[in-house]
Amino acid sequence: MIQAATGMDLDRENMRAVAAVITDNTRRFNLREGLTPEDDRLPGRFFREALPETGKIITEKQMQQLINDYYGVALLR
């Protein structure tokens, strides 16, 4: 479908690479426009209500670790 729409012949790995570039550029734009790591938060209910699929919640500590990990990796790119 992608080849028909764009003319690019991409395998799964190349599609993931393109998606990563798009995500990184979107993040850079948002940061440039004033968003901060503090804006990368889930709504409070995610810390209180279990997900129906898994029955699990995410703790605020886990969320902070994910944000720290993301920005640590993003800064390396």
PQR file of N, CA, C, O and H, with PARSE charges and radii, in Angstrom:
ATOM      1  N   MET A   1       0.816  -1.168   0.000 -0.4000 1.5000
ATOM      2  CA  MET A   1       0.000   0.000   0.000 -0.0000 2.0000
ATOM      3  C   MET A   1       0.880   1.260   0.000  0.5500 1.7000
ATOM      4  O   MET A   1       0.590   2.228  -0.703 -0.5500 1.4000
ATOM      5  N   ILE A   2       1.941   1.234   0.785 -0.4000 1.5000
ATOM      6  CA  ILE A   2       2.828   2.403   0.840 -0.0000 2.0000
ATOM      7  C   ILE A   2       3.506   2.615  -0.498  0.5500 1.7000
ATOM      8  O   ILE A   2       3.646   3.751  -0.953 -0.5500 1.4000
ATOM      9  H   ILE A   2       2.177   0.447   1.356  0.4000 1.0000
ATOM     10  N   GLN A   3       3.924   1.543  -1.124 -0.4000 1.5000
ATOM     11  CA  GLN A   3       4.570   1.676  -2.431 -0.0000 2.0000
ATOM     12  C   GLN A   3       3.596   2.263  -3.445  0.5500 1.7000
ATOM     13  O   GLN A   3       3.978   3.109  -4.255 -0.5500 1.4000
ATOM     14  H   GLN A   3       3.811   0.621  -0.754  0.4000 1.0000
ATOM     15  N   ALA A   4       2.358   1.827  -3.407 -0.4000 1.5000
ATOM     16  CA  ALA A   4       1.363   2.357  -4.350 -0.0000 2.0000
ATOM     17  C   ALA A   4       1.111   3.847  -4.112  0.5500 1.7000
ATOM     18  O   ALA A   4       0.918   4.607  -5.061 -0.5500 1.4000
ATOM     19  H   ALA A   4       2.048   1.140  -2.750  0.4000 1.0000
ATOM     20  N   ALA A   5       1.116   4.261  -2.842 -0.4000 1.5000
ATOM     21  CA  ALA A   5       0.810   5.648  -2.512 -0.0000 2.0000
ATOM     22  C   ALA A   5       2.010   6.576  -2.682  0.5500 1.7000
ATOM     23  O   ALA A   5       1.856   7.733  -3.074 -0.5500 1.4000
ATOM     24  H   ALA A   5       1.273   3.644  -2.071  0.4000 1.0000
ATOM     25  N   THR A   6       3.220   6.060  -2.383 -0.4000 1.5000
ATOM     26  CA  THR A   6       4.392   6.938  -2.364 -0.0000 2.0000
ATOM     27  C   THR A   6       5.448   6.592  -3.401  0.5500 1.7000
ATOM     28  O   THR A   6       6.300   7.419  -3.726 -0.5500 1.4000
ATOM     29  H   THR A   6       3.346   5.120  -2.064  0.4000 1.0000
ATOM     30  N   GLY A   7       5.396   5.378  -3.917 -0.4000 1.5000
ATOM     31  CA  GLY A   7       6.432   4.919  -4.830 -0.0000 2.0000
ATOM     32  C   GLY A   7       7.655   4.371  -4.108  0.5500 1.7000
ATOM     33  O   GLY A   7       8.601   3.912  -4.749 -0.5500 1.4000
ATOM     34  H   GLY A   7       4.704   4.706  -3.653  0.4000 1.0000
ATOM     35  N   MET A   8       7.643   4.417  -2.749 -0.4000 1.5000
ATOM     36  CA  MET A   8       8.773   3.908  -1.967 -0.0000 2.0000
ATOM     37  C   MET A   8       8.540   2.448  -1.625  0.5500 1.7000
ATOM     38  O   MET A   8       7.455   2.066  -1.186 -0.5500 1.4000
ATOM     39  H   MET A   8       6.875   4.790  -2.229  0.4000 1.0000
ATOM     40  N   ASP A   9       9.569   1.636  -1.829 -0.4000 1.5000
ATOM     41  CA  ASP A   9       9.497   0.221  -1.507 -0.0000 2.0000
ATOM     42  C   ASP A   9      10.182   0.013  -0.153  0.5500 1.7000
ATOM     43  O   ASP A   9      11.398  -0.163  -0.089 -0.5500 1.4000
ATOM     44  H   ASP A   9      10.450   1.946  -2.186  0.4000 1.0000
ATOM     45  N   LEU A  10       9.393   0.035   0.933 -0.4000 1.5000
ATOM     46  CA  LEU A  10       9.946  -0.026   2.280 -0.0000 2.0000
ATOM     47  C   LEU A  10       9.586  -1.342   2.960  0.5500 1.7000
ATOM     48  O   LEU A  10       8.444  -1.799   2.898 -0.5500 1.4000
ATOM     49  H   LEU A  10       8.405   0.179   0.882  0.4000 1.0000
ATOM     50  N   ASP A  11      10.574  -1.935   3.603 -0.4000 1.5000
ATOM     51  CA  ASP A  11      10.279  -3.093   4.439 -0.0000 2.0000
ATOM     52  C   ASP A  11       9.922  -2.594   5.838  0.5500 1.7000
ATOM     53  O   ASP A  11       9.924  -1.389   6.093 -0.5500 1.4000
ATOM     54  H   ASP A  11      11.501  -1.564   3.653  0.4000 1.0000
ATOM     55  N   ARG A  12       9.620  -3.512   6.728 -0.4000 1.5000
ATOM     56  CA  ARG A  12       9.193  -3.150   8.079 -0.0000 2.0000
ATOM     57  C   ARG A  12      10.233  -2.276   8.784  0.5500 1.7000
ATOM     58  O   ARG A  12       9.881  -1.280   9.417 -0.5500 1.4000
ATOM     59  H   ARG A  12       9.618  -4.490   6.521  0.4000 1.0000
ATOM     60  N   GLU A  13      11.490  -2.642   8.678 -0.4000 1.5000
ATOM     61  CA  GLU A  13      12.566  -1.892   9.346 -0.0000 2.0000
ATOM     62  C   GLU A  13      12.644  -0.457   8.824  0.5500 1.7000
ATOM     63  O   GLU A  13      12.783   0.485   9.604 -0.5500 1.4000
ATOM     64  H   GLU A  13      11.775  -3.451   8.164  0.4000 1.0000
ATOM     65  N   ASN A  14      12.555  -0.295   7.514 -0.4000 1.5000
ATOM     66  CA  ASN A  14      12.613   1.049   6.932 -0.0000 2.0000
ATOM     67  C   ASN A  14      11.383   1.882   7.280  0.5500 1.7000
ATOM     68  O   ASN A  14      11.487   3.093   7.471 -0.5500 1.4000
ATOM     69  H   ASN A  14      12.442  -1.060   6.880  0.4000 1.0000
ATOM     70  N   MET A  15      10.217   1.234   7.362 -0.4000 1.5000
ATOM     71  CA  MET A  15       9.015   1.963   7.767 -0.0000 2.0000
ATOM     72  C   MET A  15       9.153   2.442   9.208  0.5500 1.7000
ATOM     73  O   MET A  15       8.746   3.557   9.536 -0.5500 1.4000
ATOM     74  H   MET A  15      10.133   0.250   7.206  0.4000 1.0000
ATOM     75  N   ARG A  16       9.723   1.605  10.067 -0.4000 1.5000
ATOM     76  CA  ARG A  16       9.940   2.017  11.459 -0.0000 2.0000
ATOM     77  C   ARG A  16      10.926   3.188  11.526  0.5500 1.7000
ATOM     78  O   ARG A  16      10.760   4.095  12.341 -0.5500 1.4000
ATOM     79  H   ARG A  16      10.053   0.699   9.801  0.4000 1.0000
ATOM     80  N   ALA A  17      11.934   3.167  10.682 -0.4000 1.5000
ATOM     81  CA  ALA A  17      12.912   4.258  10.662 -0.0000 2.0000
ATOM     82  C   ALA A  17      12.244   5.562  10.234  0.5500 1.7000
ATOM     83  O   ALA A  17      12.498   6.611  10.826 -0.5500 1.4000
ATOM     84  H   ALA A  17      12.069   2.430  10.020  0.4000 1.0000
ATOM     85  N   VAL A  18      11.401   5.505   9.222 -0.4000 1.5000
ATOM     86  CA  VAL A  18      10.675   6.694   8.767 -0.0000 2.0000
ATOM     87  C   VAL A  18       9.762   7.190   9.884  0.5500 1.7000
ATOM     88  O   VAL A  18       9.695   8.392  10.141 -0.5500 1.4000
ATOM     89  H   VAL A  18      11.195   4.652   8.741  0.4000 1.0000
ATOM     90  N   ALA A  19       9.063   6.276  10.546 -0.4000 1.5000
ATOM     91  CA  ALA A  19       8.176   6.658  11.651 -0.0000 2.0000
ATOM     92  C   ALA A  19       8.966   7.311  12.780  0.5500 1.7000
ATOM     93  O   ALA A  19       8.488   8.268  13.389 -0.5500 1.4000
ATOM     94  H   ALA A  19       9.118   5.300  10.337  0.4000 1.0000
ATOM     95  N   ALA A  20      10.160   6.815  13.069 -0.4000 1.5000
ATOM     96  CA  ALA A  20      10.994   7.391  14.126 -0.0000 2.0000
ATOM     97  C   ALA A  20      11.404   8.817  13.778  0.5500 1.7000
ATOM     98  O   ALA A  20      11.404   9.691  14.645 -0.5500 1.4000
ATOM     99  H   ALA A  20      10.549   6.038  12.575  0.4000 1.0000
ATOM    100  N   VAL A  21      11.749   9.054  12.534 -0.4000 1.5000
ATOM    101  CA  VAL A  21      12.124  10.405  12.094 -0.0000 2.0000
ATOM    102  C   VAL A  21      10.933  11.355  12.243  0.5500 1.7000
ATOM    103  O   VAL A  21      11.086  12.484  12.710 -0.5500 1.4000
ATOM    104  H   VAL A  21      11.749   8.343  11.830  0.4000 1.0000
ATOM    105  N   ILE A  22       9.766  10.896  11.848 -0.4000 1.5000
ATOM    106  CA  ILE A  22       8.558  11.727  11.971 -0.0000 2.0000
ATOM    107  C   ILE A  22       8.282  12.039  13.437  0.5500 1.7000
ATOM    108  O   ILE A  22       7.992  13.184  13.783 -0.5500 1.4000
ATOM    109  H   ILE A  22       9.642   9.979  11.468  0.4000 1.0000
ATOM    110  N   THR A  23       8.368  11.038  14.295 -0.4000 1.5000
ATOM    111  CA  THR A  23       8.135  11.230  15.727 -0.0000 2.0000
ATOM    112  C   THR A  23       9.148  12.200  16.317  0.5500 1.7000
ATOM    113  O   THR A  23       8.784  13.099  17.075 -0.5500 1.4000
ATOM    114  H   THR A  23       8.603  10.107  14.014  0.4000 1.0000
ATOM    115  N   ASP A  24      10.416  12.021  15.971 -0.4000 1.5000
ATOM    116  CA  ASP A  24      11.462  12.909  16.481 -0.0000 2.0000
ATOM    117  C   ASP A  24      11.255  14.350  16.014  0.5500 1.7000
ATOM    118  O   ASP A  24      11.413  15.287  16.797 -0.5500 1.4000
ATOM    119  H   ASP A  24      10.712  11.290  15.355  0.4000 1.0000
ATOM    120  N   ASN A  25      10.906  14.525  14.755 -0.4000 1.5000
ATOM    121  CA  ASN A  25      10.676  15.877  14.236 -0.0000 2.0000
ATOM    122  C   ASN A  25       9.457  16.527  14.892  0.5500 1.7000
ATOM    123  O   ASN A  25       9.463  17.727  15.165 -0.5500 1.4000
ATOM    124  H   ASN A  25      10.778  13.764  14.119  0.4000 1.0000
ATOM    125  N   THR A  26       8.423  15.745  15.141 -0.4000 1.5000
ATOM    126  CA  THR A  26       7.244  16.257  15.839 -0.0000 2.0000
ATOM    127  C   THR A  26       7.620  16.689  17.247  0.5500 1.7000
ATOM    128  O   THR A  26       7.188  17.742  17.715 -0.5500 1.4000
ATOM    129  H   THR A  26       8.417  14.770  14.919  0.4000 1.0000
ATOM    130  N   ARG A  27       8.421  15.879  17.919 -0.4000 1.5000
ATOM    131  CA  ARG A  27       8.869  16.210  19.277 -0.0000 2.0000
ATOM    132  C   ARG A  27       9.699  17.496  19.262  0.5500 1.7000
ATOM    133  O   ARG A  27       9.493  18.375  20.099 -0.5500 1.4000
ATOM    134  H   ARG A  27       8.772  15.023  17.538  0.4000 1.0000
ATOM    135  N   ARG A  28      10.630  17.608  18.320 -0.4000 1.5000
ATOM    136  CA  ARG A  28      11.457  18.817  18.228 -0.0000 2.0000
ATOM    137  C   ARG A  28      10.593  20.058  18.019  0.5500 1.7000
ATOM    138  O   ARG A  28      10.818  21.093  18.648 -0.5500 1.4000
ATOM    139  H   ARG A  28      10.797  16.894  17.640  0.4000 1.0000
ATOM    140  N   PHE A  29       9.604  19.949  17.133 -0.4000 1.5000
ATOM    141  CA  PHE A  29       8.698  21.063  16.887 -0.0000 2.0000
ATOM    142  C   PHE A  29       7.971  21.453  18.166  0.5500 1.7000
ATOM    143  O   PHE A  29       7.917  22.631  18.520 -0.5500 1.4000
ATOM    144  H   PHE A  29       9.422  19.109  16.622  0.4000 1.0000
ATOM    145  N   ASN A  30       7.411  20.462  18.862 -0.4000 1.5000
ATOM    146  CA  ASN A  30       6.670  20.740  20.089 -0.0000 2.0000
ATOM    147  C   ASN A  30       7.557  21.371  21.154  0.5500 1.7000
ATOM    148  O   ASN A  30       7.126  22.290  21.852 -0.5500 1.4000
ATOM    149  H   ASN A  30       7.455  19.505  18.575  0.4000 1.0000
ATOM    150  N   LEU A  31       8.786  20.892  21.289 -0.4000 1.5000
ATOM    151  CA  LEU A  31       9.714  21.470  22.257 -0.0000 2.0000
ATOM    152  C   LEU A  31      10.065  22.911  21.878  0.5500 1.7000
ATOM    153  O   LEU A  31      10.127  23.794  22.733 -0.5500 1.4000
ATOM    154  H   LEU A  31       9.136  20.146  20.723  0.4000 1.0000
ATOM    155  N   ARG A  32      10.288  23.127  20.601 -0.4000 1.5000
ATOM    156  CA  ARG A  32      10.587  24.478  20.133 -0.0000 2.0000
ATOM    157  C   ARG A  32       9.433  25.432  20.428  0.5500 1.7000
ATOM    158  O   ARG A  32       9.647  26.611  20.708 -0.5500 1.4000
ATOM    159  H   ARG A  32      10.237  22.410  19.906  0.4000 1.0000
ATOM    160  N   GLU A  33       8.220  24.914  20.364 -0.4000 1.5000
ATOM    161  CA  GLU A  33       7.039  25.749  20.595 -0.0000 2.0000
ATOM    162  C   GLU A  33       6.672  25.869  22.073  0.5500 1.7000
ATOM    163  O   GLU A  33       5.652  26.468  22.416 -0.5500 1.4000
ATOM    164  H   GLU A  33       8.046  23.956  20.136  0.4000 1.0000
ATOM    165  N   GLY A  34       7.510  25.295  22.954 -0.4000 1.5000
ATOM    166  CA  GLY A  34       7.320  25.537  24.375 -0.0000 2.0000
ATOM    167  C   GLY A  34       6.886  24.367  25.228  0.5500 1.7000
ATOM    168  O   GLY A  34       6.798  24.509  26.447 -0.5500 1.4000
ATOM    169  H   GLY A  34       8.339  24.809  22.675  0.4000 1.0000
ATOM    170  N   LEU A  35       6.612  23.212  24.637 -0.4000 1.5000
ATOM    171  CA  LEU A  35       6.266  22.068  25.464 -0.0000 2.0000
ATOM    172  C   LEU A  35       7.490  21.613  26.242  0.5500 1.7000
ATOM    173  O   LEU A  35       8.621  21.779  25.786 -0.5500 1.4000
ATOM    174  H   LEU A  35       6.683  23.097  23.646  0.4000 1.0000
ATOM    175  N   THR A  36       7.265  21.047  27.406 -0.4000 1.5000
ATOM    176  CA  THR A  36       8.346  20.587  28.264 -0.0000 2.0000
ATOM    177  C   THR A  36       8.100  19.137  28.638  0.5500 1.7000
ATOM    178  O   THR A  36       7.008  18.621  28.399 -0.5500 1.4000
ATOM    179  H   THR A  36       6.346  20.912  27.777  0.4000 1.0000
ATOM    180  N   PRO A  37       9.087  18.466  29.218 -0.5600 1.5000
ATOM    181  CA  PRO A  37       8.852  17.091  29.685  0.2800 2.0000
ATOM    182  C   PRO A  37       7.675  17.004  30.664  0.5500 1.7000
ATOM    183  O   PRO A  37       7.006  15.973  30.733 -0.5500 1.4000
ATOM    184  N   GLU A  38       7.422  18.057  31.405 -0.4000 1.5000
ATOM    185  CA  GLU A  38       6.291  18.056  32.339 -0.0000 2.0000
ATOM    186  C   GLU A  38       4.949  17.964  31.606  0.5500 1.7000
ATOM    187  O   GLU A  38       3.951  17.528  32.180 -0.5500 1.4000
ATOM    188  H   GLU A  38       7.965  18.895  31.349  0.4000 1.0000
ATOM    189  N   ASP A  39       4.933  18.378  30.329 -0.4000 1.5000
ATOM    190  CA  ASP A  39       3.708  18.281  29.537 -0.0000 2.0000
ATOM    191  C   ASP A  39       3.459  16.858  29.049  0.5500 1.7000
ATOM    192  O   ASP A  39       2.358  16.546  28.595 -0.5500 1.4000
ATOM    193  H   ASP A  39       5.744  18.732  29.862  0.4000 1.0000
ATOM    194  N   ASP A  40       4.457  16.003  29.135 -0.4000 1.5000
ATOM    195  CA  ASP A  40       4.328  14.604  28.701 -0.0000 2.0000
ATOM    196  C   ASP A  40       3.793  13.764  29.852  0.5500 1.7000
ATOM    197  O   ASP A  40       4.505  12.940  30.425 -0.5500 1.4000
ATOM    198  H   ASP A  40       5.351  16.257  29.504  0.4000 1.0000
ATOM    199  N   ARG A  41       2.569  13.982  30.166 -0.4000 1.5000
ATOM    200  CA  ARG A  41       1.930  13.294  31.291 -0.0000 2.0000
ATOM    201  C   ARG A  41       0.641  12.643  30.822  0.5500 1.7000
ATOM    202  O   ARG A  41      -0.070  13.157  29.958 -0.5500 1.4000
ATOM    203  H   ARG A  41       1.990  14.652  29.700  0.4000 1.0000
ATOM    204  N   LEU A  42       0.368  11.507  31.416 -0.4000 1.5000
ATOM    205  CA  LEU A  42      -0.920  10.864  31.192 -0.0000 2.0000
ATOM    206  C   LEU A  42      -1.958  11.535  32.079  0.5500 1.7000
ATOM    207  O   LEU A  42      -1.606  12.102  33.114 -0.5500 1.4000
ATOM    208  H   LEU A  42       0.945  11.090  32.118  0.4000 1.0000
ATOM    209  N   PRO A  43      -3.228  11.482  31.695 -0.5600 1.5000
ATOM    210  CA  PRO A  43      -4.276  11.982  32.590  0.2800 2.0000
ATOM    211  C   PRO A  43      -4.230  11.228  33.921  0.5500 1.7000
ATOM    212  O   PRO A  43      -3.850  10.058  33.964 -0.5500 1.4000
ATOM    213  N   GLY A  44      -4.614  11.897  34.988 -0.4000 1.5000
ATOM    214  CA  GLY A  44      -4.541  11.324  36.324 -0.0000 2.0000
ATOM    215  C   GLY A  44      -5.245   9.984  36.485  0.5500 1.7000
ATOM    216  O   GLY A  44      -4.821   9.157  37.292 -0.5500 1.4000
ATOM    217  H   GLY A  44      -4.922  12.847  34.953  0.4000 1.0000
ATOM    218  N   ARG A  45      -6.314   9.758  35.728 -0.4000 1.5000
ATOM    219  CA  ARG A  45      -7.052   8.502  35.880 -0.0000 2.0000
ATOM    220  C   ARG A  45      -6.204   7.281  35.544  0.5500 1.7000
ATOM    221  O   ARG A  45      -6.480   6.186  36.036 -0.5500 1.4000
ATOM    222  H   ARG A  45      -6.659  10.430  35.072  0.4000 1.0000
ATOM    223  N   PHE A  46      -5.170   7.452  34.707 -0.4000 1.5000
ATOM    224  CA  PHE A  46      -4.304   6.331  34.359 -0.0000 2.0000
ATOM    225  C   PHE A  46      -3.501   5.850  35.566  0.5500 1.7000
ATOM    226  O   PHE A  46      -3.043   4.708  35.603 -0.5500 1.4000
ATOM    227  H   PHE A  46      -4.946   8.341  34.307  0.4000 1.0000
ATOM    228  N   PHE A  47      -3.338   6.724  36.543 -0.4000 1.5000
ATOM    229  CA  PHE A  47      -2.623   6.359  37.759 -0.0000 2.0000
ATOM    230  C   PHE A  47      -3.548   5.739  38.799  0.5500 1.7000
ATOM    231  O   PHE A  47      -3.082   5.173  39.788 -0.5500 1.4000
ATOM    232  H   PHE A  47      -3.711   7.651  36.514  0.4000 1.0000
ATOM    233  N   ARG A  48      -4.870   5.845  38.578 -0.4000 1.5000
ATOM    234  CA  ARG A  48      -5.842   5.346  39.548 -0.0000 2.0000
ATOM    235  C   ARG A  48      -6.669   4.182  39.024  0.5500 1.7000
ATOM    236  O   ARG A  48      -7.012   3.276  39.783 -0.5500 1.4000
ATOM    237  H   ARG A  48      -5.248   6.304  37.775  0.4000 1.0000
ATOM    238  N   GLU A  49      -6.995   4.195  37.726 -0.4000 1.5000
ATOM    239  CA  GLU A  49      -7.888   3.191  37.148 -0.0000 2.0000
ATOM    240  C   GLU A  49      -7.087   2.170  36.352  0.5500 1.7000
ATOM    241  O   GLU A  49      -6.243   2.531  35.533 -0.5500 1.4000
ATOM    242  H   GLU A  49      -6.716   4.931  37.109  0.4000 1.0000
ATOM    243  N   ALA A  50      -7.357   0.904  36.598 -0.4000 1.5000
ATOM    244  CA  ALA A  50      -6.659  -0.168  35.876 -0.0000 2.0000
ATOM    245  C   ALA A  50      -7.126  -0.199  34.423  0.5500 1.7000
ATOM    246  O   ALA A  50      -8.287   0.073  34.117 -0.5500 1.4000
ATOM    247  H   ALA A  50      -8.043   0.610  37.264  0.4000 1.0000
ATOM    248  N   LEU A  51      -6.193  -0.534  33.542 -0.4000 1.5000
ATOM    249  CA  LEU A  51      -6.549  -0.707  32.133 -0.0000 2.0000
ATOM    250  C   LEU A  51      -7.383  -1.972  31.987  0.5500 1.7000
ATOM    251  O   LEU A  51      -7.028  -3.004  32.558 -0.5500 1.4000
ATOM    252  H   LEU A  51      -5.250  -0.755  33.791  0.4000 1.0000
ATOM    253  N   PRO A  52      -8.477  -1.921  31.242 -0.5600 1.5000
ATOM    254  CA  PRO A  52      -9.341  -3.099  31.119  0.2800 2.0000
ATOM    255  C   PRO A  52      -8.622  -4.304  30.507  0.5500 1.7000
ATOM    256  O   PRO A  52      -8.900  -5.447  30.871 -0.5500 1.4000
ATOM    257  N   GLU A  53      -7.700  -4.047  29.577 -0.4000 1.5000
ATOM    258  CA  GLU A  53      -7.023  -5.143  28.884 -0.0000 2.0000
ATOM    259  C   GLU A  53      -6.069  -5.907  29.788  0.5500 1.7000
ATOM    260  O   GLU A  53      -5.907  -7.118  29.646 -0.5500 1.4000
ATOM    261  H   GLU A  53      -7.475  -3.119  29.281  0.4000 1.0000
ATOM    262  N   THR A  54      -5.437  -5.198  30.720 -0.4000 1.5000
ATOM    263  CA  THR A  54      -4.391  -5.825  31.542 -0.0000 2.0000
ATOM    264  C   THR A  54      -4.715  -5.853  33.027  0.5500 1.7000
ATOM    265  O   THR A  54      -4.137  -6.640  33.778 -0.5500 1.4000
ATOM    266  H   THR A  54      -5.569  -4.213  30.836  0.4000 1.0000
ATOM    267  N   GLY A  55      -5.627  -5.006  33.446 -0.4000 1.5000
ATOM    268  CA  GLY A  55      -5.924  -4.912  34.869 -0.0000 2.0000
ATOM    269  C   GLY A  55      -4.841  -4.184  35.652  0.5500 1.7000
ATOM    270  O   GLY A  55      -4.852  -4.198  36.882 -0.5500 1.4000
ATOM    271  H   GLY A  55      -6.097  -4.368  32.836  0.4000 1.0000
ATOM    272  N   LYS A  56      -3.904  -3.548  34.952 -0.4000 1.5000
ATOM    273  CA  LYS A  56      -2.783  -2.876  35.603 -0.0000 2.0000
ATOM    274  C   LYS A  56      -2.929  -1.361  35.515  0.5500 1.7000
ATOM    275  O   LYS A  56      -3.623  -0.834  34.646 -0.5500 1.4000
ATOM    276  H   LYS A  56      -3.895  -3.537  33.952  0.4000 1.0000
ATOM    277  N   ILE A  57      -2.259  -0.681  36.433 -0.4000 1.5000
ATOM    278  CA  ILE A  57      -2.151   0.772  36.370 -0.0000 2.0000
ATOM    279  C   ILE A  57      -0.678   1.108  36.178  0.5500 1.7000
ATOM    280  O   ILE A  57       0.198   0.266  36.372 -0.5500 1.4000
ATOM    281  H   ILE A  57      -1.695  -1.110  37.139  0.4000 1.0000
ATOM    282  N   ILE A  58      -0.428   2.333  35.799 -0.4000 1.5000
ATOM    283  CA  ILE A  58       0.944   2.820  35.730 -0.0000 2.0000
ATOM    284  C   ILE A  58       1.121   3.756  36.920  0.5500 1.7000
ATOM    285  O   ILE A  58       0.257   4.584  37.210 -0.5500 1.4000
ATOM    286  H   ILE A  58      -1.140   3.018  35.641  0.4000 1.0000
ATOM    287  N   THR A  59       2.237   3.612  37.595 -0.4000 1.5000
ATOM    288  CA  THR A  59       2.485   4.490  38.738 -0.0000 2.0000
ATOM    289  C   THR A  59       3.128   5.782  38.242  0.5500 1.7000
ATOM    290  O   THR A  59       3.687   5.839  37.146 -0.5500 1.4000
ATOM    291  H   THR A  59       2.938   2.940  37.359  0.4000 1.0000
ATOM    292  N   GLU A  60       3.034   6.804  39.065 -0.4000 1.5000
ATOM    293  CA  GLU A  60       3.671   8.064  38.696 -0.0000 2.0000
ATOM    294  C   GLU A  60       5.187   7.894  38.611  0.5500 1.7000
ATOM    295  O   GLU A  60       5.844   8.544  37.797 -0.5500 1.4000
ATOM    296  H   GLU A  60       2.580   6.758  39.954  0.4000 1.0000
ATOM    297  N   LYS A  61       5.738   7.023  39.452 -0.4000 1.5000
ATOM    298  CA  LYS A  61       7.175   6.745  39.399 -0.0000 2.0000
ATOM    299  C   LYS A  61       7.555   6.086  38.070  0.5500 1.7000
ATOM    300  O   LYS A  61       8.570   6.440  37.471 -0.5500 1.4000
ATOM    301  H   LYS A  61       5.204   6.496  40.113  0.4000 1.0000
ATOM    302  N   GLN A  62       6.742   5.129  37.608 -0.4000 1.5000
ATOM    303  CA  GLN A  62       6.998   4.490  36.310 -0.0000 2.0000
ATOM    304  C   GLN A  62       6.906   5.513  35.183  0.5500 1.7000
ATOM    305  O   GLN A  62       7.723   5.504  34.262 -0.5500 1.4000
ATOM    306  H   GLN A  62       5.917   4.842  38.095  0.4000 1.0000
ATOM    307  N   MET A  63       5.909   6.395  35.259 -0.4000 1.5000
ATOM    308  CA  MET A  63       5.749   7.415  34.222 -0.0000 2.0000
ATOM    309  C   MET A  63       6.963   8.325  34.182  0.5500 1.7000
ATOM    310  O   MET A  63       7.462   8.649  33.104 -0.5500 1.4000
ATOM    311  H   MET A  63       5.246   6.402  36.007  0.4000 1.0000
ATOM    312  N   GLN A  64       7.443   8.740  35.346 -0.4000 1.5000
ATOM    313  CA  GLN A  64       8.621   9.604  35.390 -0.0000 2.0000
ATOM    314  C   GLN A  64       9.830   8.896  34.799  0.5500 1.7000
ATOM    315  O   GLN A  64      10.623   9.517  34.090 -0.5500 1.4000
ATOM    316  H   GLN A  64       7.038   8.477  36.222  0.4000 1.0000
ATOM    317  N   GLN A  65       9.983   7.603  35.079 -0.4000 1.5000
ATOM    318  CA  GLN A  65      11.107   6.854  34.532 -0.0000 2.0000
ATOM    319  C   GLN A  65      11.012   6.762  33.007  0.5500 1.7000
ATOM    320  O   GLN A  65      12.017   6.890  32.308 -0.5500 1.4000
ATOM    321  H   GLN A  65       9.339   7.099  35.654  0.4000 1.0000
ATOM    322  N   LEU A  66       9.801   6.539  32.500 -0.4000 1.5000
ATOM    323  CA  LEU A  66       9.611   6.488  31.041 -0.0000 2.0000
ATOM    324  C   LEU A  66       9.967   7.820  30.392  0.5500 1.7000
ATOM    325  O   LEU A  66      10.611   7.855  29.344 -0.5500 1.4000
ATOM    326  H   LEU A  66       8.985   6.434  33.068  0.4000 1.0000
ATOM    327  N   ILE A  67       9.549   8.906  31.013 -0.4000 1.5000
ATOM    328  CA  ILE A  67       9.863  10.241  30.472 -0.0000 2.0000
ATOM    329  C   ILE A  67      11.373  10.469  30.500  0.5500 1.7000
ATOM    330  O   ILE A  67      11.954  10.938  29.521 -0.5500 1.4000
ATOM    331  H   ILE A  67       9.026   8.878  31.864  0.4000 1.0000
ATOM    332  N   ASN A  68      12.003  10.136  31.621 -0.4000 1.5000
ATOM    333  CA  ASN A  68      13.458  10.295  31.722 -0.0000 2.0000
ATOM    334  C   ASN A  68      14.176   9.459  30.672  0.5500 1.7000
ATOM    335  O   ASN A  68      15.110   9.932  30.025 -0.5500 1.4000
ATOM    336  H   ASN A  68      11.531   9.755  32.416  0.4000 1.0000
ATOM    337  N   ASP A  69      13.737   8.215  30.507 -0.4000 1.5000
ATOM    338  CA  ASP A  69      14.349   7.344  29.504 -0.0000 2.0000
ATOM    339  C   ASP A  69      14.167   7.913  28.099  0.5500 1.7000
ATOM    340  O   ASP A  69      15.108   7.928  27.305 -0.5500 1.4000
ATOM    341  H   ASP A  69      12.978   7.830  31.033  0.4000 1.0000
ATOM    342  N   TYR A  70      12.945   8.386  27.789 -0.4000 1.5000
ATOM    343  CA  TYR A  70      12.679   8.926  26.460 -0.0000 2.0000
ATOM    344  C   TYR A  70      13.599  10.108  26.166  0.5500 1.7000
ATOM    345  O   TYR A  70      14.252  10.145  25.123 -0.5500 1.4000
ATOM    346  H   TYR A  70      12.181   8.374  28.434  0.4000 1.0000
ATOM    347  N   TYR A  71      13.651  11.064  27.077 -0.4000 1.5000
ATOM    348  CA  TYR A  71      14.463  12.247  26.827 -0.0000 2.0000
ATOM    349  C   TYR A  71      15.947  11.907  26.826  0.5500 1.7000
ATOM    350  O   TYR A  71      16.725  12.556  26.127 -0.5500 1.4000
ATOM    351  H   TYR A  71      13.120  11.034  27.924  0.4000 1.0000
ATOM    352  N   GLY A  72      16.349  10.904  27.594 -0.4000 1.5000
ATOM    353  CA  GLY A  72      17.744  10.467  27.560 -0.0000 2.0000
ATOM    354  C   GLY A  72      18.118   9.909  26.197  0.5500 1.7000
ATOM    355  O   GLY A  72      19.194  10.204  25.676 -0.5500 1.4000
ATOM    356  H   GLY A  72      15.717  10.377  28.161  0.4000 1.0000
ATOM    357  N   VAL A  73      17.243   9.111  25.621 -0.4000 1.5000
ATOM    358  CA  VAL A  73      17.499   8.532  24.295 -0.0000 2.0000
ATOM    359  C   VAL A  73      17.353   9.607  23.220  0.5500 1.7000
ATOM    360  O   VAL A  73      18.157   9.665  22.290 -0.5500 1.4000
ATOM    361  H   VAL A  73      16.369   8.871  26.044  0.4000 1.0000
ATOM    362  N   ALA A  74      16.339  10.452  23.339 -0.4000 1.5000
ATOM    363  CA  ALA A  74      16.082  11.482  22.329 -0.0000 2.0000
ATOM    364  C   ALA A  74      17.257  12.444  22.222  0.5500 1.7000
ATOM    365  O   ALA A  74      17.570  12.923  21.132 -0.5500 1.4000
ATOM    366  H   ALA A  74      15.685  10.405  24.095  0.4000 1.0000
ATOM    367  N   LEU A  75      17.905  12.729  23.341 -0.4000 1.5000
ATOM    368  CA  LEU A  75      19.037  13.647  23.309 -0.0000 2.0000
ATOM    369  C   LEU A  75      20.257  13.030  22.645  0.5500 1.7000
ATOM    370  O   LEU A  75      21.156  13.745  22.205 -0.5500 1.4000
ATOM    371  H   LEU A  75      17.651  12.340  24.226  0.4000 1.0000
ATOM    372  N   LEU A  76      20.291  11.703  22.572 -0.4000 1.5000
ATOM    373  CA  LEU A  76      21.422  11.026  21.939 -0.0000 2.0000
ATOM    374  C   LEU A  76      21.322  11.020  20.423  0.5500 1.7000
ATOM    375  O   LEU A  76      22.311  10.755  19.739 -0.5500 1.4000
ATOM    376  H   LEU A  76      19.561  11.122  22.929  0.4000 1.0000
ATOM    377  N   ARG A  77      20.144  11.307  19.893 -0.4000 1.5000
ATOM    378  CA  ARG A  77      19.935  11.243  18.437 -0.0000 2.0000
ATOM    379  C   ARG A  77      20.428  12.485  17.757  0.5500 1.7000
ATOM    380  O   ARG A  77      20.331  12.600  16.535 -0.5500 1.4000
ATOM    381  H   ARG A  77      19.341  11.522  20.449  0.4000 1.0000
TER
END
